Amino acid sequence: MRIDIEHLGKTVHVGENRLDILSDVSFSVNSGETVAILGSSGSGKSTLLGLIAGLDVPSTGCVRLDGDDLFALDEDGRAALRARSMGFVFQSFQLLPGLTALENVMLPLELAGRGDAEQIARVQLQRVGLTARARHRPTQLSGGEQQRVALARAFAVAPRVLLADEPTGNLDARTGAQVIELMFELNRAQGATLIVVTHDVALAGHCARRLRLEGGRLAAA
């Protein structure tokens, strides 16, 4: 899926103060391309990722997915698009603690009404090397294992776009490197457009292109 970011801005008001989180950000990502968005804390990286996902609404500008304006859709429409076209990987894993690894991977498939959810989830867990941990709950898994479950869940829906927010942020260097290799291996197999928000230079180095945000503005392309 091609993504076009056009003059995107996000402003919030705190009391009488105006805070420009993003200002006039424009760039494009070709279908199947891998892009890292770098920047210090508070530079607007996660806000930008949330806007690309349609989880928030911009103050100015638009996001186009294959030419269609994401924000021409209402909230339900954006949610439906996320469910069928996007996968997500977060720093904090975002696994449901009451579900097993298998059930966590099955969840987005079940929400999409897939009758073969368990079969697909088992294949995905096998791909990330966690077949033997399918019945374990998140608290019984290491951080690296939890992130591998999160990767299996993200790729289970065969997303056209994968959005990753600091996916190695809670992992040690060795485990983080393993997760990076696995994420890119899975993505090569499925050909999704990949956008990664990170401060991890090693992770950014795996991407074909790197962008940097400074003070809410695009500093380099």
Secondary structure, DSSP 8 states (H G I E B T S, - for coil): --EEEEEEEEEEEETTEEEEEEEEEEEEE-TT-EEEEE--TTSSHHHHHHHHTTSS--SEEEEEETTEEGGGS-HHHHHHHHHHHEEEEETT----TTS-HHHHHHHHHHHTT-TTHHHHHHHHHHHTT-GGGTT--GGGS-HHHHHHHHHHHHHHT--SEEEEESTTTTS-HHHHHHHHHHHHHHHHHHT-EEEEE-S-HHHHHTSSEEEEEETTEEEE-
